[in-house]
Amino acid sequence: MSVLPLVFTSGWASGINAYAVVLLLGIFGATGVTDEVPASLQRTDVLVVAGVLFLCEVVADKIPYVDSVWDTAHTVIRPLAGAVVAALLAGESGSLPELAAGAIGGSTALMSHLVKAGTRMAVNTSPEPFSNIAVSIAEDLGVAGVVTFAIFHPWIAASIAATLLVLGLVILVFLASRIRRFLRRRAQRREERRLAEAVSHRPDG
């Protein structure tokens, strides 16, 4: 129970930016800010890889349409990362609490990932790129702030994460029409590319 709020918060944050969660928790553990972080997340190689991938996400996440491709590729990665981080936080390899923590972290990460990916599809219907950058920065700051807060005030941070998750799901319902528009545009672009390739490969005369 003592680690449950951190498990939930890390799961929510992993659905938005899993690499930032691993990097932050690893740094907090390695610097002695908290003793809740397992040694496996504090390893130098883990921190280096998480840092490099975090920088990649920072760039990809701010480019229209590239962000949605990135989200699609992370549909499995983010929930899996949320489950692994949660299980590691619970400790006791193979125990029921560890399995329960993994389930909570993974399912929470999946829900927040769907909110993030759906919101980005809606944002990508806007013709200008600045909204993508603004939303991405807000997500980065939100993850960093809530995860950091969870180290010192875990139950309050978990309440904030839960509120943001519910709010995101509600917003996603209202953005459903824009998401459908994004999917139609993407399908249309694919069809146009397919036709262009067919024409380019057609024999002359």
HUGI-V89556 format. One line per field, one symbol per residue. phi: phi as a letter, one per 20 degrees, with the letter a starting at -180 (. if undefined). A space follows every 50 residues. Layout:
phi = ???
This chain:
phi = .fegfffffffgfffdbfffffffffffffenfbdeefffeeffffffff fffffffgfffddgmffffffgfdfeffffffffffffffmlgnefgfff fffffffffffffffffffffffffefdefffffffffffffffffffff fdcfffffffffffffffffffffegffffffffffffffffffffffff efffm
